[in-house]
Structures are given as C-alpha cells and as structure tokens.
Amino acid sequence: MLKNYALVIEDDEDLSSIFTKALQTSGFEVEAILDGQAAEQRLKEIVPSVIVLDMHLPHVGGATLLKQIHSNEAFKKTRTIITTADNVQAEIYRDMATIVLIKPILFSQLRDLSARLITV
C-alpha cells in the first residue's frame, strides 16, 4: 500500500480539482482520474491508502469499482470515501465505504475528514 497516497476518481473536473486540493492540504500525495475505465486499470497497478470515489462515472461506474475494491484483499486497508448526490446509492453502498459524503461537498469538509485518515 502506498502510504498517504490518495486516488481521486471523479469525472467532474472542477470537483476533482477541489477534492485533490483538499486531500493535498491534509497531507496526501494525490492522483486524479476522470474516467472509471482508467481508474479500473490504475487500480491494477497501485494500492492507495485512500480512494475518493464518485459513483457516477463514464465507462465503468463507481458501484462497479467499489465492488472490485471491496472484494480485493489487496485493498483491505484502503479507506474509501464515496461521493454522490444520489441518496439511494449512498445508502446501498454505505457498508462498503469508510465514509459516504453527499454532494455538494465543501472543501473544508473533505479536508477535515481526510486529515483523520493520514497515517503517521
């Protein structure tokens, strides 16, 4: 696992930038991916300590990625933060995530929550 390395998977470029900056402010090295298929490929190569995952992504949806992450032993210690505007999806996948955030999400909200996930 890459210590204090976060992967932001969010197709909205503005939100991706905000999430990236919030995590960087908390002390994470951050990589951002805008597409579910690209994220699926990247997750075969790395094991980040934190994943911020949008549930509505092009090509491969967030629910599919979340199930893959949750069922893969390599990601057992990875913290997953789901971001969605869909309350129904939030409830369905709540047990598979460390944190579920309902959009809109404030910079300070993600910064403060992610700071708690930093490992020393």
Secondary structure as the mmCIF struct_conf table of DSSP 4:
data_model
#
loop_
_struct_conf.conf_type_id
_struct_conf.id
_struct_conf.beg_label_comp_id
_struct_conf.beg_label_asym_id
_struct_conf.beg_label_seq_id
_struct_conf.end_label_comp_id
_struct_conf.end_label_asym_id
_struct_conf.end_label_seq_id
STRN STRN1 LEU A 2 ILE A 9
BEND BEND1 ASP A 11 ASP A 11
HELX_RH_AL_P HELX_RH_AL_P1 GLU A 13 THR A 25
TURN_TY1_P TURN_TY1_P1 SER A 26 GLY A 27
STRN STRN2 GLU A 29 ILE A 33
HELX_RH_AL_P HELX_RH_AL_P2 GLY A 36 ARG A 42
TURN_TY1_P TURN_TY1_P2 LEU A 43 GLU A 45
STRN STRN3 PRO A 48 ASP A 54
BEND BEND2 MET A 55 HIS A 56
BEND BEND3 PRO A 58 VAL A 60
HELX_RH_AL_P HELX_RH_AL_P3 GLY A 62 SER A 71
HELX_RH_3T_P HELX_RH_3T_P1 GLU A 73 PHE A 75
TURN_TY1_P TURN_TY1_P3 LYS A 76 LYS A 77
STRN STRN4 ARG A 79 THR A 84
BEND BEND4 ALA A 85 ALA A 85
HELX_RH_AL_P HELX_RH_AL_P4 ASN A 87 TYR A 93
HELX_RH_3T_P HELX_RH_3T_P2 ARG A 94 MET A 96
BEND BEND5 THR A 98 THR A 98
STRN STRN5 ILE A 99 ILE A 102
BEND BEND6 LYS A 103 PRO A 104
HELX_RH_AL_P HELX_RH_AL_P5 PHE A 107 ALA A 115
TURN_TY1_P TURN_TY1_P4 ARG A 116 LEU A 117
#
